Amino acid sequence: MSDAAAVPVRLLTVCTGNICRSPYAAALLADGLAWARPGAFDVTSAGTHALVGRPVDPGSQRLLEAKDVPVPSTPARLLVAREVEQQALVLVMSDQHRVLVLDEAPAAHRRTVGLVDLATALDTVAAGYSWPDLLADAGAKEVRGRWRALPELLAALGALPSRVTPVLDPVGRGPEVFARMGAQIDAAVRTVVRWEAQFAR
């Protein structure tokens, strides 16, 4: 069965209101991973204190439109435990988000990581190890197995910090703050997409 035909790898991005950071990150990840591995990923977003029903903030919309990345049409929604349990990874924007995710779903502690920290860890590990070899040793031969194995491998290698590296919250602020948020998320997403793209289709 091809990666595209299998059940997709589910990734969830989480911020506070689910109108700025997490939908922006989800849109970029969905777009980039669709290029790297068409049909293999389902990327969504939610908020720990979601402004339920609100659309993506215009500041994040403008950043996405400038990149020709589709703006998510799903309105802001609240994080729920059963959704967390279905994710390969939950990518949070602050340490407080991680705390609140784990309040809802304690079993997700290995799978809940900072987006920026994930990107840093992928590069840090690659500097000393071969990712294909690590994953082969873990028996991860396809995309779902790869992302299932990833949290345990990162934990075993001590690659993640004890506290989440925060992504700047731009809510209610001007374009320059949104641009700084965008730069943080853009860099992290590029690393994640590049990591996935290294593996043979």
Secondary structure by P-SEA (a helix, b strand, c coil): ccccccccbbbbbbcccccccaaaaaaaaaaaaaaacccccccccccccccccccccaaaaaaaaaaccccccccbbbbbaaaaaaccbbbbccaaaaaaaaaaccccccccccaaaaaaaaaaaaacccaaaaaaaaccccaaaaaaaaaaaaaaacccccccccccccccccaaaaaaaaaaaaaaaaaaaaaaacccc
